[in-house]
Amino acid sequence: MKYLSESDYVHGQPPATGVLLVNLGTPDAPDRVAVRRYLKQFLWDPRVVETPRPLWWLILNGIILTTRPQRSARAYASIWGQDGSPLLSVSRAQHARLVEALGPTLKVELAMRYGQPSIPQALAALRQAGVRRLLVLPLYPQYSGTTTASVFDAVAQEIRGWRWIPELRFVNQYHDDPGFIAALADSVRAYQAEHGQPQRLVMSFHGLPQAYFDAGDPYHCQCHKTARLLAEYLGLRAEDYAVTFQSRLGVKAWLRPYTDEYLQGLPEQNIRRVQVICPGFSADCLETLEEVAMENRDHFLAKGGETYDYIPCLNDGAGHIAFLQGLINRHLQGWEPAPFDGPASLARAKALGASR
């Protein structure tokens, strides 16, 4: 354990309430060096890969980090924009809009679980602002040990070195929140009003090793609940939509059906017009923009599909921001600021011998 901080409190500083928004992360640049650095941090997390460390160190450093970074760098380059990584630029826009919506009394910071801005950096800014009550909001609608729990690990690891830890609340998931489902449905309806109706709406979620589900991770069940509630909200029949899982890694079984294989099989069933949405992602990123919107589109069309549309994530759309604002305010209930007289408090502290 690192040494405890000696600078956690200044007398006369009013206590503040803070919100920490966290998403997965992104490389600093679409090149091999930056991608390798990012993948090393991401894939070494024992929440993400549960393989015993000695064996996994050999696989990660001997195979994956020598072959995958160059290929992944090309994929990142295909979606990289003037503002850099789409995930980071969208996350920054979400942060800015939430700062405006929540008002000046709340201190809101953005962090990435892997890469920059880091969780330690964001927490340091909140501590500097005098935050004594902290709400952590991982921007993952469905809970998984690989994502949500990993954010908790990183936050706990950092604040265990603080002398005075804040009161802590943690948003575990929001996969079935009515506001979230409504925002998803509104985005589908708005897209279809412009682009028409598909023969099938494919709801593609990030994959997870089957072994994690078998061990009790609730992610698979929460994905299906999100899909069911969205389908009910849209008035879809069972044959009008499908739930699939993408982005698998390695040779072991992951949650099925796999998005790429499912889409390639649709044309032979005479399903040639599809729309794909990714309800497990709060912001567009490599997995949605390159894998789903581009790579899987090519697979589908090559097998005889005719129309393939990707419905963007909720991103910083007004409905999404309004939902997140409401979610945050609900989790902050009971944390109304107490009266605080800074000058008088400082004077009393100095009278008792405080140096700062």
C-alpha positions, 0 to 999 in steps of 0.5 A: 500500500502506498503512503497515505496522502498528507494533503486531503483537507484544507480548513475553510474549504467547503465540502463538495459533491462530485460525479465521476463518469467512467468509460472503457478507454482508447489509445492515445493515437492510431499507431502500433506503439500507442495501441500496444500500450493501451492493449497491455493495460487493458488485457492485463486487467485480471477482471478482463482476462481471468487466466492465471497470471504466469500463463497469461503473461506469456500469451499476452507478451509473447503472442498478442502484443507482438501481433495484434497492435499493428492490426488494431492500429489500422482499425483505429486509423479507419475511424480516427477523426479530427478530434482524435478517438471517437470514444474520447471525443464523444465522452468529452461531449457527454461530460461537457453537456452533463456539466452544463445540465447538472449545474455548478454545485456538482463537480463532474470529472471524466475518466477512462478505465484504460488510457487517458484521462485516467481514473487517478487523474480525475479523482485527484481533480475531485479531491482538489475540489474538496469532494467529500461525497462521490458518485461513480457512474460507469457508462456501461448499461449492463453490469459485468465483472469485466467492466463495471467491477473493474471500474470499482477496483480502480477507484478503490485502489486509488482512494485507499491511499487517501487519508480522508476517503469520501462517502461513496456511491456507485451506479452498478447498472442501468440496463432496465431503467425506463429512461434508458429504454425510452432513449434507445427507442426514440433513437431507433424511431428517429433513425427509421423515420429517415431510413425506413423499416428493416426486415430485422433489427439486430441488437449487438452487444459486446461479447463475454467468454461463456465461462464468465457467464457460467461462473455467475456474471449477470451480463448475458441476462441483462443484455437480453432484458435490455433487448426485450424491453426495447422490443416491447417499447417498439412493439416488435414481434419476436421474429422482428429482432435478434440479440447477438454478441460481438468482439470475441477474442481467442479460441474459447467459446463466447456468448452466442450467437456471434454477430458476424456469423449471424449477419452472414446467415441472414441473406440465405433466410431471405432477410436482406434488409437489416438495421443494427444497434448496439445497446451495450455501448453508451458512445460510439467506438472502435467496436461499433464504428469499425466492427459493426458499421463497416466490417459486418456490413461488408460481410452481410453484403458479400453474402447477398444482403441488400441494405445494411444500416447501423443506428448510432449509439446514444452518444451526447444526444439530448435524450441520452443526456437528459436520462443520465442527468436524471439517473445521477440526480436520483442517485444523489438524493439525500446528499443535499449540501449542508450549511457551511460557513467557511471563514468562521470554520477557518477561524475556529480551526486556526484558533485551535492550532490548525496550520492550514 
